[in-house]
Amino acid sequence: MWPFSTLGWPNEESEDFKRYFPTDVLVTGYDIIYFWVARMIFTSLEFTDKMPFKHVLMHGLVRDSEGKKMSKSLGNGVDPLDIIERYGADAMRYMISTGSTPGQDVRFHWERVEQARNFANKIWNASRFALMNMEGVSYEDIDISGDLSTSDRWILHRFNETARDVTRLIDSYEFGETGRVLYNFIWDDLCDWYIEFAKLSFYGEDAAAKRKTQSVLAYVLDRTLRLIHPFMPYISEEIWQHLPHSGDTITLAEWPKYDPALEAPDAVQEMNLLIDIIRSVRNIRAEVNVPMSKKIELIVKPGSSELLDILSRNGHYVRRFCNTSDYEASLKVEAPDKAMTAIVTGAELYLPLAGLIDISQEIARLEKKSTI
């Protein structure tokens, strides 16, 4: 009788009863469909002539790491309070809510809780950096219109796609996929790439560019926290309260909606090229044990004049994140005789060996590798 007895029934004219009954969704384990859910339905039909809910979401059971049902007799149960004490309530909630697929049981692994805790730490540390660079910025100051950098337009585009996908997945109860989409956007796009690119504006001398990047980061972080809030309510609320915001609590903040005006496919193309180049150069450095602190020479041969224009306009990103002593992008460049090479979509990369590595040592390393 819970769905209606808590809403003022048998007074069916009560405001709560009229507003909330029938309820929308019942979330339950598959093991009590007959013992509990079926009885809720026929009890509700008997007393109200209505179904008590519109949808029933059946999830799997939480089992131990070997797939056995947790029980006192086996001693394989895990106390949620112990998890919260070690890793926090948000880490446990995120792991449980996004770690399952429809119709499948969830195997409990401490490693997965630790991964969720690390994800929460990533959000916290990225937010601390953002807040350190937003001193004096109010909610009214946020302006994402006008002339934006390539990375600013790219992160707005990627957030827009993420908001659309998260909304669609939550509406279809695909919480596992929701967690994957949020994780990839927050960890990779927002933290690993955009915040690093934003440092060029924050630490540069262009005041207008800095203000725009502050606005974009405040806008994206605010709305990203709203998307993660159902899964990590505590950390998202705490951070949101320190961001430039409107309203008393993130719980009542408007859910982000897809905005066609934020689409920027050209910025996506540019960023994809830049990210591919930076990754390739870093991989080459790692392969030949050249530290990121050592400056290198980089030559890029784009496949078209359009790509050359992209590399010319965004050369400061390449110089900064590849740490180059000399950077050249040209359609007519000739491949050096002795150079490390890489191919990315739309361009060829050349890193001359002179000054990069000891050639005799590299030959010895390759010869040793070929004999293994």
N, C-alpha and C positions, 0 to 999 in steps of 0.2 A: 504493500500500500504506500510505500515511500514516495513515488512520483507525484501523488496527489494529496496524501495526508499531511505533507509538510507545507502545502500551499494554501491552507485555510479550509480544505474540504472537511466536513460536508457542506460548507457554505460555498456553493459553486459560483457565487457572484463576487467573491473576494477578488481584489485587484491582482494579487499574485497568481491565483488560479487561472484567471482569464488571460493573463499575459504569458505565463510559463508552461501551461499544460495544454496539449501534450508536449512533453520535452522533445528535444531534437535527436539526441544520440545517447544510447546506453553503451558504455564500454565494459566488456566483461570477458572473462576467460571461457574457453570453449567447454570446460569441464562442468560448468554449472548451468548450461542452457536449459536442461529439463528441470533441474532441482530449483532453479531460481527465476530465470528469465521467463519461462513458460508460465509459471505461477503469477508473475507480475502482470503478464498480459491478460490472463483470464480473470484475475482479481479486478483489474482496471475496467475490463469490459462489463463485469458484473455490477460495479458500483458507479461507473461514469458513462458507460456505453461508448467509450473511446479507447483506442490503443494508447498505451502510456508513453510511447516514443515512436519516432518516425524511422529511425535506423538503429540497428544493433551492430556494433563493431566487435567482432570476436578476435581476441589476440591469443597468442600462445602462452605457455607457462614458462616461468623462469626455472631452469634446471641447473644442476651443477656442471662443472667443466667436462664431465664424462657423459653428460646427457641424462643422468639419473634425477628423478624427482626429489626435491629437497624434503627431508623429513627429520623429525626429532630422533627417531629410532636409528637412522643411518648416521646421524650427526653431521650431515653434509649441508646443513642450512647456513645461511649467511645473515647476520643481523644488520638490517639497513642502518641502524645507528652507528655500528662500527664503520661502515663505509663512509657515512657522513663525517665521522670524526677524523678519518684518515684523508679523505679526498674532497669532502664538501658535498652538500646536497645537490648543487647544480651538476656536478660531474656524474653523480649517480643517476639523476633524472635524465640527463642527456643520453647517457649510455643505454639506459633501459628503453627510453621512448624512441630513440632513433636506431637502436641496434637490432630491430626485428623486421621480419618481412611477413606479410599477411599469411596466416595459416601455419606459421612455423614457430616452434618453441625457441626460447632464448637460452643459450648456454652462458652461464656466468663465468667470466674470466677477470681476475684482478687486473690483468694487463689492459683490458679494454676500459676499465674505470680510470686507470692511470692515463691512458690516451685522452680520455675526455677531460681529465684534470689539466693535462698539458694544453689542450685546446682552450680551456677557460683561461689559463695563464697567458696564452698567446693574445687573447682578446683583451685581457687586463693590461698587459704591457704595451700593446699597440695603442690602447686608449690613453694610457699615461703619457705616451709620447705626444699624442694628438693634443691632449689638454695642456701640456707644457708649451705648445706652440699656438694656443688659442687665447692667451691672456688678453683680456680687454674686449674680446669678441662677444657680442650679444646675439640673441636669436634674431633680432631685427636687422642685424648687420649681414646676415647670410644672404648671399646673392650669387646664384649659379648661372646667371645670364651673361651675355656679352662675350668678350674675347677670352677663351679658355685655352690652356695648353693641351697638347695631344694626350698626355696622361690624365688630365682632369676630365676631358671628354670621354676617354676610354673607361674610366672607373664609373662614371655616371651611366654609361651604356651597359656595363657589366652588372651594376647594381640593379638597373631597370629589368634586365633579363632575369636576374636572380629573384627579384620580387615577384615577377610574373610566374616563374617556375615554382617557387615556394608556395604561393597562393594556390596554384593548380594542384600541387601534390598534397597539400594539407586538406583541400576540399575533397580529394579522393582517398584520404586516410593513408597515403603512402609516406608514412613517417620515416622509414628507413631512407628512402630516396631524398626526402626533405633534408635529413641530416647530412647526406652526402653533398647536396647542392650548397648548403650553407657552409659546410666545412671547406669545400674547394674554393668558394668565393672569398671567405674571410681569411683563410690561411694563405692561399696562393695569391689571389688578385689584390686584395686589400693590404695585407700585412707584408708579404714578401716582395711585392712589386710597387704598388702605388705609394705606400708610405716611404719607401726608399727613394722613389722619383720625387716625391713631395719635398724631400730634404733640400733639393736643389733650389726650390723656391723659398723655403724657410730660411736657408742660410745664405741666400743670394742678396743682391743689392736692389733688385726690382721690387719696389714696395707694392705696386699694383698686382704683380704676379703672386706675391705672397698673400695678399688679401683674398685673391680669387681661390688660391689653393686652400686657405683656411676655411673659406665658405664651402668649398666642395667637400673637404674632409669632414667638416661638421655636419653637413647635410647627409652624406653617405653613412657616417658612423651612427648618427641619430637613428636613421631608418633601418640600418642593419641590426641595431640593438632591438628594435621593435620586432624584426623577423625572428630573432633568436630568443626573444623573451618567453614564449610558451615553453621552451625547452630549458632555458637557463634564467629563471625569473629573478634570482637574487643579484647576480653579478650585473645583469643588464640594467636592473633598476638603479643599482648603486652608481654605475658609470653614467647613466642617462641623467641622473640628478645633478651631476657636475658639468655636463655638456650644456651649451646654449640650447634651451628648450622652451616650449610653451606647454603649460599644463602642470598639474600637481603630481602625476604619476604616469609612468610609461604604460601601465596597465590600461589606462583610458586614452592613450594617444591613438591617433588615427592609424589604421593599418595601411602600409604602403601600397599604392596602386601603380600598375603599369602606366607609364607616360610616354606616348609616341614621340614627344618633343625631345626626349633624352636619347633617342636613337642616333648613333654616330658610327656607322659601319666603316667610314674612312679612317676614323681614329683607331678602330679595332685592327684594320689592316696595317696601319703604321706601327702600333704597339706590338703586334704579332711579329713583325719583321725585326723590331728592335730587341724584343725578348729573345728571339731565336739567335740573333747575332751575339748578344751578351752571354747566353747560355753556351753557345759553341766556343766562344773565346775562353770562358771559364773551364769548360771541359778540356780544352787543349792545354791550358795552364796546369790543370790537375794531372793530365797524362804525362807531362814532361817535368812535373814538380817545380813549376815556376810560381812563387807566391803572388797573391793579389797585390801585395805592396810594391812589387817591381813593375816599373813602367815598360810597356812593350810597343812595338810598331805594328800597326794594323792597316791593311789595305783591303778595301771592299770593292768588288766589281758587280754592280747591280745589273739585272737583266733587262732593264728598260729605263727610259728617261724619267718615267713617273716614279720609279723606285729610287732613282738618283735624287730626285727632288725631295722625297721623304727623308733620305739619309742626310741631305744637306740641311734641311730644316731642323732635324733632330740630332745633329751631330754632337751637341753638348751632352746628350744622354749617353751616346756611345763612348765619348772620351771619358766621361766620369765613371761609368760602370765597367768599362773594359780597362781603365787606367792606362791610357795610351800616352806615349811620348810623342808619337807622330801618327796622325790618322788621315787617310786619303780615301775618298770615294769617287770613282771615275768609271765611265763606260769604256774607256780606251786603255785601261791599265793592263800591263803585261805581268804575267805570273813570274815572280822572282825564281831564280834557279834553285835556291835552297830556302824552303819555307814550309811551315806546317800549313795545311789547307783544310778547309771545311766548306761544305755546301749547305746552305739553308734555302728555303723556298724563296726564289727570286734573286739570289745573290751568291757570289763566291767570296770566300774569306781567305786572306793570305797573311800569315804571321812570319816574317823573315826570321831565319834562325840566328843571324848575326846579332849578338847582344842578348838573345833570348836564352840560349842554352849553350853548353859546351858540345860542339858537334861530335867530337871524337867520343865523348861519354855517351851521347845519344846513340851513336852507331853501335857501340858496345852493348848498350841496353837492348837494342832491337835484335842484335845477333843472339844475345843470351835468351831473349824471349822466343826467338824462332826455333831454338834447339830444345825447348821444353816440351 
